[in-house]
Amino acid sequence: MKATGIVRPVDSLGRVVIPVELRRNLGINTSDSLEIFVDEDKIVLKKYEPACIFCGEADHVHLIHGKYVCDNCLKELKNL
C-alpha cells in the first residue's frame, strides 16, 4: 500500500471525505459507488464495478432482472 500523507477526520455520522486529487487519479466521480472491504485492521475502498453473477467478468455486462450477466454467459444461456 502506498502512503499519501493525507489525513481526514471521521464525522459524527461516520463519513470521511476522499480528497478530490485522489478521486481524480482513481476515476471516482460523485455518483459512483464504492465497495468496502476489511483486511485485518484495514478498511479498503474500491470503486464498484458490476460483474457477471456467473463468471465474475466485469467487462461487457448487462443488467437483466436486477442481475449482471456478461456477453459470454448470455450466449451460453441462449444455447441451453
C-alpha positions in Angstrom: 0.0 0.0 0.0 1.3 3.5 -0.8 1.1 6.2 1.8 -0.3 9.5 0.7 0.3 11.6 3.8 -3.4 12.7 3.7 -5.4 12.5 7.0 -9.1 13.1 7.2 -11.4 13.1 10.2 -14.4 10.9 10.6 -17.5 13.0 11.3 -20.3 12.2 13.8 -22.2 10.2 11.1 -19.1 8.1 10.2 -18.4 9.9 7.0 -14.9 10.6 5.6 -14.2 12.9 2.7 -12.0 11.5 0.0 -9.8 14.3 -1.4 -10.6 15.5 -4.9 -7.0 14.7 -6.0 -7.4 11.1 -5.1 -10.8 10.8 -6.7 -9.5 12.3 -9.9 -6.5 10.0 -10.0 -8.7 6.9 -9.4 -11.5 8.0 -11.7 -14.1 8.2 -8.9 -17.0 10.5 -9.7 -19.5 11.9 -7.2 -22.3 9.5 -8.3 -20.0 6.4 -8.3 -20.4 3.6 -5.7 -17.5 2.2 -3.6 -17.2 -1.3 -2.3 -16.0 -1.6 1.3 -13.6 -4.4 2.3 -12.0 -5.3 5.6 -8.4 -6.7 5.6 -7.5 -7.5 9.2 -7.3 -4.0 10.7 -7.7 -2.1 7.5 -10.7 -0.7 5.7 -10.3 -0.8 1.9 -12.4 1.2 -0.5 -12.7 0.2 -4.2 -14.6 1.7 -7.0 -17.6 -0.6 -7.5 -17.7 -2.3 -10.9 -20.6 -4.6 -11.6 -19.6 -8.2 -12.5 -21.3 -11.2 -14.0 -23.2 -13.3 -11.4 -22.0 -16.5 -13.2 -18.3 -16.0 -14.0 -17.3 -12.7 -12.3 -16.3 -11.0 -15.6 -16.6 -7.1 -15.3 -16.4 -6.3 -19.0 -19.5 -6.2 -21.3 -22.1 -6.8 -18.6 -25.8 -6.2 -18.9 -28.4 -5.7 -16.2 -31.1 -8.3 -16.6 -33.8 -8.5 -14.0 -31.6 -6.9 -11.4 -28.6 -9.2 -12.1 -25.5 -8.5 -14.1 -24.7 -11.1 -16.9 -21.7 -10.8 -19.3 -21.9 -11.4 -23.1 -20.3 -14.8 -22.9 -22.7 -16.2 -20.3 -25.6 -14.7 -22.2 -24.5 -16.7 -25.2 -24.2 -19.9 -23.1 -27.7 -19.3 -21.6 -29.2 -18.9 -25.1 -27.8 -22.3 -26.1 -29.4 -24.1 -23.2 
